[in-house]
Amino acid sequence: MTDDDMRSRHAVVVGGGLAGVTTALQLADAGVGVTLVEGRPRLGGLAFSFQRGDLTVDNGQHVYLRCCTAYRWFLERVGGAALAPVQERLDVPVLDIGRPGRPRLGRLRRTALPVPLHLAASLAGYPHLSLAERASVSRAALALGRLDPADPALDGIDFATWLRRQGQSPRTIEALWDLVGVATLNAGAPDVSMALAAMVFKTGLLSEPGAADIGWARVPLGELHDTLARKALDAAGVRTEISTRVRGIVRADHGRWRVETGGAPLEADTVVLATAQRETRALLPDGALDAPDRLLEIGTAPILNVHVLYDRKVLRRPFFAALGTPVQWVFDRTEASGLGEGQYLAVSQSAAQQEIDAPVAELRKRYLPELERLLPPARQARVRDFFVTRERTATFAPAPGVGRLRPGARTRAPGLYLAGAWTATGWPATMEGAVRSGFTAAAAALQALGRPHEHPLKEAA
């Protein structure tokens, strides 16, 4: 196929989240004409920002790890890597207030030693577990390292059952495994596929010493996922249509596709649906998947974020995790939000099924006293604002058996592909998984168009 033939090819990407933006960039970089269609008035999907008065607020706190090579590629590609740096070495302060007295501080941090010795010193001194519990963690980690996350049998059991078989106590699961797992998987151990748990812990903690070092945006997410993403798309020649809802996808003449919107329909040789599973199911043409209703069996899980503005500084660390309290993770968002005086804390609550619909007054009554227990300076501070953001379908539910439900990028309809963190990436519902799905969908489309495609990540070569 000549370059002129490639330039005459056109693709429509439906959905402007990380999966859609990645797909569009990959196709455009390979010389395909691309139109990206997004129903919202912004890009970024479920990782976005909004204005609240003079404050720029992220809908939720999003972090990534050094091992998230695809999302790091995305940041580089849109010119935002310096705005979301990774800590030099993993260091997670963990406060426990489940016992009388002042909060007890422990730390999960690594050294420069090779795996698994990089975490040995931290685990040996972790005060939230007994000596016997710490020893049991080491044995479980060795057993986990021998697992293959791609083994289909692992998808059929839950993480909690496996942990109990490895001699992990309820306290160990709470103070270590769920401390990490709930934040990354958006579910507690009993509700997590062992395959996904093995993937997360093997990749993050047992692959290389720096794999779990944490990165997060020092600017509003909208600056990365919308503003910079749009600039990158524009520079790549992608036509972006926001506030445009796709109503249907049908076969047009000569084997092409017609994407129907409220305006003039779009014709394309290739269509990529980078939308949530229910929206994708509604748009799929008949026969595109063998069992399309399986998409509706992929559950969703909510995330709740509590936002508190104090009139003074009450937290000196950039973030911490908590035990013995409903509070899970707390982040300082003061500088990123543009707040000039006082301090803005974001409390990120994953697996929030029990609280996602709770009234703001009830959440205020529950969380402000907990923050005062965790942060004594907050007892003398005045709360200037308190509000809540809710993502009821923040991620797909990583339940046992979900692996068999997640489709690949290819469909049975020539020229039609799927992308999204819920597709078969091998990763849980993370920004990393979303970007990886975009790589896979673009590669499949380019292969069908006869254009050789080199995967952006060396690890996948």
Phi, psi and omega in degrees: 000131181281165177298325178296321177297318181296318181294334179282346177284145180225142179235145171244126176254123181258113180117124184251028171282192182298323179296313181293317180297317179299314179302313182299317180296317180295317179294316181294321179296336178269004175096008179272138173288135187227136167244127178255125184244127181228131182286333179278167179276018182204165172263171176115348179060234182265017175234084191220176179234160174212167181264138171230093189065233178273358185269137171258118190246132169280141180297336177194158179283125178240132175234166175219171181244162179301330179287353179279071188292330180289315179294325176296322174301315180302313180300317178297318185295325180266001177080029183242011185300320182290343181270354179220065185287163178259141178300152184300317176215144178311127177205106182242109173290134180234114180261131178246121178241023181280355179238158182300154179099191181290154177305137180262129185262129169235167181222138170253107182215160184247163171250187179271004180292158179290161175296138001265008184291345184297336180251001187298313183294319180296315180294320181297329181256011183288112190283351185272001176231152176285168179300318180294322179293322178296320178295322180293328178297318180299317180295319179295321179297321178295319178294320179296323181296340180271354183277153173251108182302339180278356179293117182302332181297329181292332180291342184270355178241160181263157185297320182297318179299315179297317180298318179296322177296335179268012176078024180275126181284162175304321179295320179296319178297316181293313191274352180224295187296313179285334177304318178274315189293319181297320181291325184267332184253346181061040176193151174284164186308320180295341185250018184243133172299132179299329179298315179290321178298316179298320180297314182296310186285324177293316182290315186281324188247342188235010181266309177206158189304319185268009188300324185265005175303137191263136174239150176204159184286131173268005176231167176301144180302327179300331178293325180278307192273347178242294186301303182290325178297318179296320178298318180294319178296316178300315181295330180277355179088014179280133174273123184248125177242109178262170183052036181234113183267129176276129184257341180183161178227121183226159176289134176255191180290155174060031176074009179274176178246148173242121180260115186267127177237189177289342180252216180292136179294155179253132177255144185206154172279330184229137174232133175241121175269105179250057184239171178295162189299321180290319178295321178298315180301320181292333183266343184297130173291158178302136176085359182291327176233150179297317182227074187298331182289348174299332178301326181285345177277347176284109184287175177236159180225140185268160170227133179248137175235128178256128184245126183230127176251120178258159180275001179207171180283127180238349181228128182262349179263159177289333178193167171201162174250160186226151175232157177073022185203156173298336181295133179258293181227141180233132182234143174273114181249019186302303185293316183297328184279344183088013179292130183271326182227147180084204181215142181245118178249139175246124179258115185260120185240103178275167180048051190264038182303324184282344186239353191300331181252010180293142178299152181301320181299320179293319179293324177296316180296329182278316191269328180299315176298326179293320177295326177292326176293320181284324186234089181309324178300338180291342182292333179262357183270154175261136178275114182275333178201148178215122178211170188227140169242142185230129171242098186290334177237051186298319183219168169283150181283126184275040188292155174306135181093353183293335182301323181286345182268340186280119182278160172280186183285328184278145172245178178281349179268116180304130178087004180241127186226162181241144174217159181143152182299339181278351177283179189281074179268342188086349180256158171288186185280081182236170174299324177300312180298322180297313180295317179300322179295326176294320175302313185294316180296317180295319180297318179296318180294317181293323177298317179294331179277358177083018180253115176303142185227128177262124181297137183296336182261127181300326183298336183263001183290000000 
